[in-house]
Amino acid sequence: DIVMTQSPDSLAVSLGERATINCKSSQSVLYSSNNKNYLAWYQQKPGQPPKLLIYWASTRESGVPDRFSGSGSGTDFTLTISSLQAEDVAVYYCQQYYSTPPITFGPGTKVDIK
Amino acid sequence: EVQLVESGGGVVQPGGSLRLSCAASGFTFDDYAMHWVRQAPGKGLEWVSLISGDGGSTYYADSVKGRFTISRDNSKNSLYLQMNSLRTEDTALYYCAKDRSTVTPLWFDYWGQGTLVTVSS
């Protein structure tokens, strides 16, 4: 099974500042035949279900603000919130779909306002 | 508008059974694989089970294999999870989630609000 790890566990960022979340997979999730990274990011606000933000590691889901961006390849990925807004307070999860089943998630990173 | 509405959660004793349901609307149900994902109180997300669009392929997490059964009724736009031999560690909020794909799992593009299962004596 592919194990996903995230860092940091939590972070506090001032409004308008950049937030960076890292995700690492125990093996590459880059599929060489199509050069796509099989990785997604989700946002979960308190009391709500997760919401899809990004898939293929860097493709933003329709309706997601452009302050959210994903990058990385192979085993190392980053979710960046370029200018943190109050409504971005949430837990963020990465998920791999390269080797399934099982589908595996990272443990989550909690983002708060400083 | 895509909607996923779970039901069937509740309190059950260890060793007991429950059947969860998920009513889907707003999309062509049998065009997409469907999943159950759970979240224990205060914890992260754990994938539980997957069923292909036609219901012909099913997969399970090792933690539930042999105890849980996923199924779907495409004529009713409904997804189910039969949970037997429940353990205290199965206590969680169970989400129904839609896949972007028909068979090969990709990402979850829509989620329900969840139904809470509590296993306790």
Interface residues (C-beta under 8 A of the other chain):
Chain A: Y38 A40 Y42 Q44 P49 P50 K51 L52 Y55 E61 Y93 Q95 Y97 T100 P101 P102 I103 T104 F105 G106 P107 G108
Chain B: H35 G44 L45 E46 W47 L50 Y59 Y60 A61 D62 Y95 R100 T104 P105 L106 W107 F108 D109 Y110 W111 G112 Q113 G114
